[in-house]
Amino acid sequence: MGTKKSHEFVYCLYHVVRGRYDSFYLVMRGLNLLDSRLGILLYPAISAFYVIIFRTHFQSLPASLEESANLEGANDAQILMKIIIPLSKPIMAAVALYYAVGRWNSYFWEMLLLSSNEKFPVQVLLQRIIISSQLGQDIAKALTRGEASIPTTIKFAAIVITTLPIILIYPFLQKYFVNGALVGSVKE
């Protein structure tokens, strides 16, 4: 790919991504969800990726389950509550894990929507610690040739602390995650 083509690609990609964030920001502002935790949770909850995963799972369920439940006299709500949802636990756990990891690792959207320091999630604070320590190191080296404002050990401790919850939760959800990730991968 030539340099001109690569610059055009990056330019087009920038406008696609920028338009996505601009439109979501305007929607959140219109709904008065700026500087609220609800806005942070709603933005990624509806994703085409999750819809595709659920759709693939629901298509893999045999139609005979619903037919036999209808023959037994079950209505649609009973079929949903007693058959579909229990069979969907692996896929729901997989999507919940994807969502949780995505929310836990996210900081960009939170920086756009939130303005109150007390509402910032841990990842935004971690990013600020790392940036301030790098700036602190540059300033300290330039002015005093001394130590940085935040030592490297504190940066690494903050990184470990922010990854710990996901590392602790994953073993409990692993069986659901593996089952949910494999749903629809093999057509019978």
Secondary structure, DSSP 4 states (H G I P E B T S, - for coil): --HHHHHHHHHHHHHHHHHHHHHHHHHHHHTT-TT-HHHHHHTTTS-HHHHHHHHHHHHHS-HHHHHHHHHTT--HHHHIIIIIHHHTHHHHHHHHHHHHHHHHH--HHHHHH---GGG--HHHHHHHHHHHHHHHHHHHHHHTS---SS-HHHHHHHHHHHHHHHHHHHHHHHHHHHHHHHTTSS--
